[in-house]
């Protein structure tokens, strides 16, 4: 029973952290959308003042987050399948 409560508590914590992060990112993006923004582009890779480097860093971060999320989702699927296999094996005995 304790592990079930711990798992539920952890899941709630992760959801709250994700919502907080989403809210923070949304606020940062909205505050960055000032009058000097061009057609919805936050970073102009061909622009002046070194924005090409910033665009590269943002692209690298985005791709890293993409692969991290894919890896995380695959781990969740594998754990779920392992748990279902264990439940089937335990029920067969």
Biopython code that builds the backbone (N, CA, C, O; Angstrom):
import numpy as np
from Bio.PDB.StructureBuilder import StructureBuilder

atoms = [
    (1, "UNK", "N", (0.826, -1.196, 0.000)),
    (1, "UNK", "CA", (0.000, 0.000, 0.000)),
    (1, "UNK", "C", (0.863, 1.250, 0.000)),
    (1, "UNK", "O", (0.525, 2.247, -0.638)),
    (2, "UNK", "N", (1.976, 1.194, 0.716)),
    (2, "UNK", "CA", (2.849, 2.355, 0.797)),
    (2, "UNK", "C", (3.449, 2.690, -0.564)),
    (2, "UNK", "O", (3.553, 3.860, -0.934)),
    (3, "UNK", "N", (3.845, 1.653, -1.311)),
    (3, "UNK", "CA", (4.433, 1.921, -2.627)),
    (3, "UNK", "C", (3.403, 2.538, -3.567)),
    (3, "UNK", "O", (3.752, 3.355, -4.420)),
    (4, "UNK", "N", (2.126, 2.149, -3.417)),
    (4, "UNK", "CA", (1.076, 2.728, -4.244)),
    (4, "UNK", "C", (0.910, 4.213, -3.923)),
    (4, "UNK", "O", (0.747, 5.028, -4.831)),
    (5, "UNK", "N", (0.951, 4.566, -2.639)),
    (5, "UNK", "CA", (0.847, 5.963, -2.252)),
    (5, "UNK", "C", (2.057, 6.755, -2.722)),
    (5, "UNK", "O", (1.924, 7.893, -3.171)),
    (6, "UNK", "N", (3.231, 6.156, -2.621)),
    (6, "UNK", "CA", (4.440, 6.826, -3.066)),
    (6, "UNK", "C", (4.397, 7.057, -4.568)),
    (6, "UNK", "O", (4.781, 8.128, -5.039)),
    (7, "UNK", "N", (3.942, 6.081, -5.319)),
    (7, "UNK", "CA", (3.840, 6.219, -6.769)),
    (7, "UNK", "C", (2.842, 7.309, -7.129)),
    (7, "UNK", "O", (3.101, 8.110, -8.028)),
    (8, "UNK", "N", (1.705, 7.351, -6.443)),
    (8, "UNK", "CA", (0.699, 8.369, -6.690)),
    (8, "UNK", "C", (1.236, 9.747, -6.341)),
    (8, "UNK", "O", (1.026, 10.707, -7.082)),
    (9, "UNK", "N", (1.929, 9.842, -5.214)),
    (9, "UNK", "CA", (2.509, 11.109, -4.788)),
    (9, "UNK", "C", (3.556, 11.583, -5.795)),
    (9, "UNK", "O", (3.609, 12.767, -6.126)),
    (10, "UNK", "N", (4.376, 10.674, -6.275)),
    (10, "UNK", "CA", (5.402, 11.021, -7.262)),
    (10, "UNK", "C", (4.757, 11.477, -8.565)),
    (10, "UNK", "O", (5.207, 12.451, -9.168)),
    (11, "UNK", "N", (3.720, 10.793, -9.002)),
    (11, "UNK", "CA", (3.033, 11.173, -10.234)),
    (11, "UNK", "C", (2.415, 12.563, -10.109)),
    (11, "UNK", "O", (2.482, 13.358, -11.047)),
    (12, "UNK", "N", (1.818, 12.858, -8.964)),
    (12, "UNK", "CA", (1.250, 14.186, -8.750)),
    (12, "UNK", "C", (2.332, 15.254, -8.744)),
    (12, "UNK", "O", (2.143, 16.341, -9.289)),
    (13, "UNK", "N", (3.457, 14.944, -8.132)),
    (13, "UNK", "CA", (4.573, 15.894, -8.105)),
    (13, "UNK", "C", (5.085, 16.175, -9.514)),
    (13, "UNK", "O", (5.362, 17.324, -9.859)),
    (14, "UNK", "N", (5.209, 15.129, -10.327)),
    (14, "UNK", "CA", (5.689, 15.296, -11.700)),
    (14, "UNK", "C", (4.691, 16.118, -12.507)),
    (14, "UNK", "O", (5.094, 16.982, -13.285)),
    (15, "UNK", "N", (3.397, 15.863, -12.337)),
    (15, "UNK", "CA", (2.382, 16.640, -13.057)),
    (15, "UNK", "C", (2.431, 18.102, -12.669)),
    (15, "UNK", "O", (2.369, 18.981, -13.529)),
    (16, "UNK", "N", (2.543, 18.366, -11.369)),
    (16, "UNK", "CA", (2.615, 19.757, -10.907)),
    (16, "UNK", "C", (3.874, 20.441, -11.427)),
    (16, "UNK", "O", (3.830, 21.605, -11.825)),
    (17, "UNK", "N", (4.984, 19.729, -11.423)),
    (17, "UNK", "CA", (6.232, 20.301, -11.936)),
    (17, "UNK", "C", (6.116, 20.590, -13.429)),
    (17, "UNK", "O", (6.589, 21.625, -13.898)),
    (18, "UNK", "N", (5.494, 19.687, -14.173)),
    (18, "UNK", "CA", (5.325, 19.898, -15.613)),
    (18, "UNK", "C", (4.422, 21.092, -15.888)),
    (18, "UNK", "O", (4.714, 21.899, -16.770)),
    (19, "UNK", "N", (3.326, 21.212, -15.141)),
    (19, "UNK", "CA", (2.436, 22.359, -15.322)),
    (19, "UNK", "C", (3.119, 23.665, -14.945)),
    (19, "UNK", "O", (2.927, 24.681, -15.613)),
    (20, "UNK", "N", (3.911, 23.649, -13.884)),
    (20, "UNK", "CA", (4.650, 24.841, -13.478)),
    (20, "UNK", "C", (5.659, 25.232, -14.542)),
    (20, "UNK", "O", (5.791, 26.411, -14.872)),
    (21, "UNK", "N", (6.371, 24.251, -15.083)),
    (21, "UNK", "CA", (7.345, 24.521, -16.134)),
    (21, "UNK", "C", (6.653, 25.056, -17.389)),
    (21, "UNK", "O", (7.145, 25.998, -18.010)),
    (22, "UNK", "N", (5.533, 24.470, -17.761)),
    (22, "UNK", "CA", (4.781, 24.933, -18.920)),
    (22, "UNK", "C", (4.310, 26.372, -18.725)),
    (22, "UNK", "O", (4.387, 27.180, -19.650)),
    (23, "UNK", "N", (3.830, 26.689, -17.546)),
    (23, "UNK", "CA", (3.396, 28.051, -17.250)),
    (23, "UNK", "C", (4.560, 29.022, -17.314)),
    (23, "UNK", "O", (4.432, 30.110, -17.876)),
    (24, "UNK", "N", (5.689, 28.643, -16.748)),
    (24, "UNK", "CA", (6.869, 29.496, -16.768)),
    (24, "UNK", "C", (7.357, 29.745, -18.188)),
    (24, "UNK", "O", (7.671, 30.880, -18.549)),
    (25, "UNK", "N", (7.422, 28.694, -18.993)),
    (25, "UNK", "CA", (7.867, 28.837, -20.381)),
    (25, "UNK", "C", (6.899, 29.713, -21.164)),
    (25, "UNK", "O", (7.325, 30.544, -21.966)),
    (26, "UNK", "N", (5.603, 29.537, -20.939)),
    (26, "UNK", "CA", (4.611, 30.360, -21.625)),
    (26, "UNK", "C", (4.770, 31.826, -21.258)),
    (26, "UNK", "O", (4.704, 32.695, -22.128)),
    (27, "UNK", "N", (4.980, 32.110, -19.975)),
    (27, "UNK", "CA", (5.170, 33.495, -19.542)),
    (27, "UNK", "C", (6.433, 34.102, -20.141)),
    (27, "UNK", "O", (6.428, 35.260, -20.558)),
    (28, "UNK", "N", (7.504, 33.335, -20.186)),
    (28, "UNK", "CA", (8.751, 33.833, -20.775)),
    (28, "UNK", "C", (8.556, 34.119, -22.258)),
    (28, "UNK", "O", (9.022, 35.139, -22.766)),
    (29, "UNK", "N", (7.871, 33.222, -22.948)),
    (29, "UNK", "CA", (7.634, 33.433, -24.378)),
    (29, "UNK", "C", (6.753, 34.658, -24.610)),
    (29, "UNK", "O", (7.003, 35.435, -25.531)),
    (30, "UNK", "N", (5.733, 34.834, -23.789)),
    (30, "UNK", "CA", (4.846, 35.986, -23.969)),
    (30, "UNK", "C", (5.542, 37.297, -23.646)),
    (30, "UNK", "O", (5.303, 38.302, -24.316)),
    (31, "UNK", "N", (6.390, 37.307, -22.643)),
    (31, "UNK", "CA", (7.110, 38.538, -22.322)),
    (31, "UNK", "C", (8.188, 38.829, -23.362)),
    (31, "UNK", "O", (8.578, 39.983, -23.542)),
    (32, "UNK", "N", (8.668, 37.806, -24.040)),
    (32, "UNK", "CA", (9.659, 38.012, -25.086)),
    (32, "UNK", "C", (9.054, 38.507, -26.382)),
    (32, "UNK", "O", (9.777, 38.953, -27.273)),
    (33, "UNK", "N", (7.745, 38.435, -26.501)),
    (33, "UNK", "CA", (7.069, 38.878, -27.723)),
    (33, "UNK", "C", (6.784, 40.372, -27.637)),
    (33, "UNK", "O", (5.639, 40.788, -27.462)),
    (34, "UNK", "N", (7.823, 41.162, -27.761)),
    (34, "UNK", "CA", (7.686, 42.611, -27.702)),
    (34, "UNK", "C", (7.417, 43.204, -29.073)),
    (34, "UNK", "O", (7.165, 42.472, -30.031)),
    (35, "UNK", "N", (7.469, 44.516, -29.172)),
    (35, "UNK", "CA", (7.183, 45.182, -30.453)),
    (35, "UNK", "C", (8.272, 44.958, -31.503)),
    (35, "UNK", "O", (8.037, 45.202, -32.686)),
    (36, "UNK", "N", (9.444, 44.503, -31.100)),
    (36, "UNK", "CA", (10.525, 44.314, -32.063)),
    (36, "UNK", "C", (10.542, 42.923, -32.691)),
    (36, "UNK", "O", (11.488, 42.575, -33.397)),
    (37, "UNK", "N", (9.534, 42.148, -32.448)),
    (37, "UNK", "CA", (9.491, 40.790, -32.992)),
    (37, "UNK", "C", (8.999, 40.835, -34.444)),
    (37, "UNK", "O", (8.104, 41.614, -34.772)),
    (38, "UNK", "N", (9.576, 40.013, -35.299)),
    (38, "UNK", "CA", (9.248, 40.021, -36.720)),
    (38, "UNK", "C", (8.446, 38.795, -37.097)),
    (38, "UNK", "O", (8.984, 37.689, -37.127)),
    (39, "UNK", "N", (7.176, 38.971, -37.382)),
    (39, "UNK", "CA", (6.312, 37.895, -37.877)),
    (39, "UNK", "C", (6.360, 36.641, -37.018)),
    (39, "UNK", "O", (6.372, 35.531, -37.550)),
    (40, "UNK", "N", (6.385, 36.793, -35.732)),
    (40, "UNK", "CA", (6.366, 35.645, -34.839)),
    (40, "UNK", "C", (7.690, 34.956, -34.646)),
    (40, "UNK", "O", (7.746, 33.925, -33.975)),
    (41, "UNK", "N", (8.764, 35.485, -35.211)),
    (41, "UNK", "CA", (10.083, 34.881, -35.031)),
    (41, "UNK", "C", (10.712, 35.433, -33.766)),
    (41, "UNK", "O", (10.951, 36.636, -33.660)),
    (42, "UNK", "N", (10.977, 34.567, -32.815)),
    (42, "UNK", "CA", (11.649, 35.012, -31.601)),
    (42, "UNK", "C", (13.140, 35.184, -31.837)),
    (42, "UNK", "O", (13.765, 36.079, -31.268)),
    (43, "UNK", "N", (13.709, 34.328, -32.675)),
    (43, "UNK", "CA", (15.136, 34.385, -32.974)),
    (43, "UNK", "C", (15.309, 34.342, -34.482)),
    (43, "UNK", "O", (14.785, 33.450, -35.150)),
    (44, "UNK", "N", (16.037, 35.297, -35.010)),
    (44, "UNK", "CA", (16.309, 35.343, -36.443)),
    (44, "UNK", "C", (17.717, 34.803, -36.660)),
    (44, "UNK", "O", (18.694, 35.465, -36.309)),
    (45, "UNK", "N", (17.828, 33.616, -37.231)),
    (45, "UNK", "CA", (19.127, 32.969, -37.384)),
    (45, "UNK", "C", (20.049, 33.752, -38.304)),
    (45, "UNK", "O", (21.269, 33.661, -38.166)),
    (46, "UNK", "N", (19.505, 34.509, -39.227)),
    (46, "UNK", "CA", (20.335, 35.293, -40.134)),
    (46, "UNK", "C", (20.494, 36.720, -39.664)),
    (46, "UNK", "O", (21.056, 37.553, -40.375)),
    (47, "UNK", "N", (20.008, 37.008, -38.478)),
    (47, "UNK", "CA", (20.006, 38.382, -37.980)),
    (47, "UNK", "C", (21.356, 38.854, -37.489)),
    (47, "UNK", "O", (22.356, 38.138, -37.539)),
    (48, "UNK", "N", (21.347, 40.064, -37.022)),
    (48, "UNK", "CA", (22.569, 40.682, -36.524)),
    (48, "UNK", "C", (22.714, 40.405, -35.037)),
    (48, "UNK", "O", (21.865, 39.761, -34.421)),
    (49, "UNK", "N", (23.793, 40.898, -34.481)),
    (49, "UNK", "CA", (24.049, 40.823, -33.036)),
    (49, "UNK", "C", (24.188, 39.389, -32.537)),
    (49, "UNK", "O", (23.822, 39.107, -31.396)),
    (50, "UNK", "N", (24.700, 38.490, -33.345)),
    (50, "UNK", "CA", (24.988, 37.140, -32.891)),
    (50, "UNK", "C", (23.790, 36.247, -32.679)),
    (50, "UNK", "O", (23.876, 35.281, -31.921)),
    (51, "UNK", "N", (22.692, 36.534, -33.313)),
    (51, "UNK", "CA", (21.502, 35.711, -33.117)),
    (51, "UNK", "C", (21.611, 34.356, -33.803)),
    (51, "UNK", "O", (20.855, 33.441, -33.477)),
    (52, "UNK", "N", (22.530, 34.213, -34.739)),
    (52, "UNK", "CA", (22.720, 32.917, -35.382)),
    (52, "UNK", "C", (23.188, 31.873, -34.378)),
    (52, "UNK", "O", (22.759, 30.720, -34.425)),
    (53, "UNK", "N", (24.071, 32.284, -33.468)),
    (53, "UNK", "CA", (24.536, 31.381, -32.414)),
    (53, "UNK", "C", (23.418, 31.015, -31.461)),
    (53, "UNK", "O", (23.310, 29.864, -31.039)),
    (54, "UNK", "N", (22.584, 31.988, -31.117)),
    (54, "UNK", "CA", (21.453, 31.728, -30.232)),
    (54, "UNK", "C", (20.468, 30.765, -30.892)),
    (54, "UNK", "O", (19.922, 29.884, -30.229)),
    (55, "UNK", "N", (20.242, 30.929, -32.189)),
    (55, "UNK", "CA", (19.337, 30.029, -32.902)),
    (55, "UNK", "C", (19.881, 28.605, -32.887)),
    (55, "UNK", "O", (19.121, 27.652, -32.717)),
    (56, "UNK", "N", (21.190, 28.458, -33.064)),
    (56, "UNK", "CA", (21.793, 27.121, -33.034)),
    (56, "UNK", "C", (21.640, 26.485, -31.657)),
    (56, "UNK", "O", (21.301, 25.307, -31.548)),
    (57, "UNK", "N", (21.886, 27.253, -30.621)),
    (57, "UNK", "CA", (21.757, 26.720, -29.251)),
    (57, "UNK", "C", (20.319, 26.314, -28.974)),
    (57, "UNK", "O", (20.078, 25.249, -28.407)),
    (58, "UNK", "N", (19.354, 27.150, -29.369)),
    (58, "UNK", "CA", (17.945, 26.809, -29.157)),
    (58, "UNK", "C", (17.542, 25.562, -29.937)),
    (58, "UNK", "O", (16.778, 24.732, -29.443)),
    (59, "UNK", "N", (18.059, 25.436, -31.159)),
    (59, "UNK", "CA", (17.775, 24.233, -31.951)),
    (59, "UNK", "C", (18.356, 22.999, -31.271)),
    (59, "UNK", "O", (17.691, 21.966, -31.193)),
    (60, "UNK", "N", (19.587, 23.095, -30.779)),
    (60, "UNK", "CA", (20.221, 21.956, -30.098)),
    (60, "UNK", "C", (19.447, 21.573, -28.839)),
    (60, "UNK", "O", (19.268, 20.388, -28.558)),
    (61, "UNK", "N", (18.988, 22.568, -28.082)),
    (61, "UNK", "CA", (18.199, 22.288, -26.869)),
    (61, "UNK", "C", (16.885, 21.622, -27.236)),
    (61, "UNK", "O", (16.475, 20.662, -26.583)),
    (62, "UNK", "N", (16.219, 22.119, -28.272)),
    (62, "UNK", "CA", (14.953, 21.538, -28.700)),
    (62, "UNK", "C", (15.129, 20.084, -29.119)),
    (62, "UNK", "O", (14.344, 19.222, -28.723)),
    (63, "UNK", "N", (16.150, 19.810, -29.913)),
    (63, "UNK", "CA", (16.390, 18.435, -30.371)),
    (63, "UNK", "C", (16.747, 17.536, -29.186)),
    (63, "UNK", "O", (16.303, 16.390, -29.121)),
    (64, "UNK", "N", (17.544, 18.052, -28.254)),
    (64, "UNK", "CA", (17.870, 17.273, -27.052)),
    (64, "UNK", "C", (16.630, 16.940, -26.244)),
    (64, "UNK", "O", (16.478, 15.811, -25.776)),
    (65, "UNK", "N", (15.735, 17.918, -26.073)),
    (65, "UNK", "CA", (14.484, 17.664, -25.351)),
    (65, "UNK", "C", (13.594, 16.677, -26.095)),
    (65, "UNK", "O", (12.918, 15.855, -25.475)),
    (66, "UNK", "N", (13.593, 16.755, -27.414)),
    (66, "UNK", "CA", (12.812, 15.814, -28.219)),
    (66, "UNK", "C", (13.280, 14.380, -27.988)),
    (66, "UNK", "O", (12.470, 13.494, -27.716)),
    (67, "UNK", "N", (14.592, 14.156, -28.098)),
    (67, "UNK", "CA", (15.112, 12.800, -27.902)),
    (67, "UNK", "C", (14.949, 12.333, -26.455)),
    (67, "UNK", "O", (14.691, 11.154, -26.210)),
    (68, "UNK", "N", (15.098, 13.247, -25.499)),
    (68, "UNK", "CA", (14.898, 12.871, -24.096)),
    (68, "UNK", "C", (13.451, 12.456, -23.854)),
    (68, "UNK", "O", (13.197, 11.491, -23.133)),
    (69, "UNK", "N", (12.501, 13.176, -24.450)),
    (69, "UNK", "CA", (11.097, 12.812, -24.251)),
    (69, "UNK", "C", (10.766, 11.489, -24.932)),
    (69, "UNK", "O", (9.998, 10.691, -24.395)),
    (70, "UNK", "N", (11.342, 11.252, -26.110)),
    (70, "UNK", "CA", (11.117, 9.960, -26.773)),
    (70, "UNK", "C", (11.685, 8.811, -25.950)),
    (70, "UNK", "O", (11.052, 7.764, -25.819)),
    (71, "UNK", "N", (12.882, 9.008, -25.394)),
    (71, "UNK", "CA", (13.488, 7.987, -24.548)),
    (71, "UNK", "C", (12.633, 7.742, -23.314)),
    (71, "UNK", "O", (12.417, 6.594, -22.927)),
    (72, "UNK", "N", (12.145, 8.813, -22.694)),
    (72, "UNK", "CA", (11.315, 8.694, -21.492)),
    (72, "UNK", "C", (10.010, 7.953, -21.804)),
    (72, "UNK", "O", (9.585, 7.094, -21.032)),
    (73, "UNK", "N", (9.378, 8.284, -22.929)),
    (73, "UNK", "CA", (8.126, 7.612, -23.286)),
    (73, "UNK", "C", (8.351, 6.131, -23.576)),
    (73, "UNK", "O", (7.499, 5.301, -23.257)),
    (74, "UNK", "N", (9.492, 5.796, -24.178)),
    (74, "UNK", "CA", (9.799, 4.401, -24.437)),
    (74, "UNK", "C", (10.025, 3.650, -23.137)),
    (74, "UNK", "O", (9.595, 2.505, -22.999)),
    (75, "UNK", "N", (10.694, 4.281, -22.182)),
    (75, "UNK", "CA", (10.910, 3.648, -20.881)),
    (75, "UNK", "C", (9.583, 3.388, -20.170)),
    (75, "UNK", "O", (9.414, 2.346, -19.536)),
    (76, "UNK", "N", (8.649, 4.319, -20.271)),
    (76, "UNK", "CA", (7.339, 4.129, -19.655)),
    (76, "UNK", "C", (6.635, 2.937, -20.294)),
    (76, "UNK", "O", (6.053, 2.108, -19.595)),
    (77, "UNK", "N", (6.686, 2.851, -21.629)),
    (77, "UNK", "CA", (6.038, 1.737, -22.334)),
    (77, "UNK", "C", (6.668, 0.416, -21.925)),
    (77, "UNK", "O", (5.953, -0.555, -21.681)),
    (78, "UNK", "N", (7.997, 0.359, -21.846)),
    (78, "UNK", "CA", (8.672, -0.880, -21.461)),
    (78, "UNK", "C", (8.300, -1.289, -20.039)),
    (78, "UNK", "O", (8.063, -2.468, -19.775)),
    (79, "UNK", "N", (8.249, -0.332, -19.133)),
    (79, "UNK", "CA", (7.877, -0.657, -17.748)),
    (79, "UNK", "C", (6.451, -1.187, -17.672)),
    (79, "UNK", "O", (6.169, -2.129, -16.932)),
    (80, "UNK", "N", (5.549, -0.570, -18.449)),
    (80, "UNK", "CA", (4.159, -1.019, -18.448)),
    (80, "UNK", "C", (4.059, -2.444, -18.986)),
    (80, "UNK", "O", (3.335, -3.271, -18.431)),
    (81, "UNK", "N", (4.786, -2.730, -20.064)),
    (81, "UNK", "CA", (4.765, -4.081, -20.626)),
    (81, "UNK", "C", (5.373, -5.084, -19.656)),
    (81, "UNK", "O", (4.852, -6.191, -19.512)),
    (82, "UNK", "N", (6.468, -4.720, -18.985)),
    (82, "UNK", "CA", (7.079, -5.612, -18.001)),
    (82, "UNK", "C", (6.125, -5.879, -16.839)),
    (82, "UNK", "O", (6.042, -7.004, -16.346)),
    (83, "UNK", "N", (5.410, -4.850, -16.407)),
    (83, "UNK", "CA", (4.459, -5.014, -15.310)),
    (83, "UNK", "C", (3.315, -5.917, -15.728)),
    (83, "UNK", "O", (2.873, -6.759, -14.945)),
    (84, "UNK", "N", (2.822, -5.752, -16.969)),
    (84, "UNK", "CA", (1.738, -6.609, -17.450)),
    (84, "UNK", "C", (2.207, -8.057, -17.594)),
    (84, "UNK", "O", (1.459, -8.985, -17.287)),
    (85, "UNK", "N", (3.443, -8.251, -18.061)),
    (85, "UNK", "CA", (3.991, -9.599, -18.162)),
    (85, "UNK", "C", (4.135, -10.229, -16.789)),
    (85, "UNK", "O", (3.854, -11.416, -16.622)),
    (86, "UNK", "N", (4.566, -9.458, -15.809)),
    (86, "UNK", "CA", (4.718, -9.982, -14.448)),
    (86, "UNK", "C", (3.357, -10.329, -13.861)),
    (86, "UNK", "O", (3.223, -11.328, -13.155)),
    (87, "UNK", "N", (2.351, -9.517, -14.145)),
    (87, "UNK", "CA", (1.003, -9.809, -13.659)),
    (87, "UNK", "C", (0.467, -11.089, -14.294)),
    (87, "UNK", "O", (-0.170, -11.896, -13.617)),
    (88, "UNK", "N", (0.719, -11.279, -15.585)),
    (88, "UNK", "CA", (0.273, -12.492, -16.258)),
    (88, "UNK", "C", (0.979, -13.720, -15.709)),
    (88, "UNK", "O", (0.355, -14.755, -15.475)),
    (89, "UNK", "N", (2.306, -13.594, -15.503)),
    (89, "UNK", "CA", (3.073, -14.727, -14.966)),
    (89, "UNK", "C", (2.673, -15.030, -13.536)),
    (89, "UNK", "O", (2.626, -16.195, -13.143)),
    (90, "UNK", "N", (2.391, -14.027, -12.770)),
    (90, "UNK", "CA", (1.976, -14.235, -11.378)),
    (90, "UNK", "C", (0.592, -14.842, -11.287)),
    (90, "UNK", "O", (0.321, -15.625, -10.377)),
    (91, "UNK", "N", (-0.296, -14.495, -12.218)),
    (91, "UNK", "CA", (-1.652, -15.037, -12.223)),
    (91, "UNK", "C", (-1.711, -16.456, -12.737)),
    (91, "UNK", "O", (-2.658, -17.183, -12.437)),
    (92, "UNK", "N", (-0.705, -16.870, -13.516)),
    (92, "UNK", "CA", (-0.702, -18.210, -14.090)),
    (92, "UNK", "C", (-0.283, -19.275, -13.091)),
    (92, "UNK", "O", (-0.586, -20.453, -13.277)),
    (93, "UNK", "N", (0.415, -18.871, -12.028)),
    (93, "UNK", "CA", (0.926, -19.860, -11.060)),
    (93, "UNK", "C", (-0.138, -20.385, -10.161)),
    (93, "UNK", "O", (0.138, -21.220, -9.299)),
]
sb = StructureBuilder()
sb.init_structure("model")
sb.init_model(0)
sb.init_chain("A")
sb.init_seg("    ")
for serial, (resi, resn, name, xyz) in enumerate(atoms, 1):
    if name == "N":
        sb.init_residue(resn, " ", resi, " ")
    sb.init_atom(name, np.array(xyz, "f"), 0.0, 1.0, " ", f" {name:<3s}", serial, name[0])
structure = sb.get_structure()
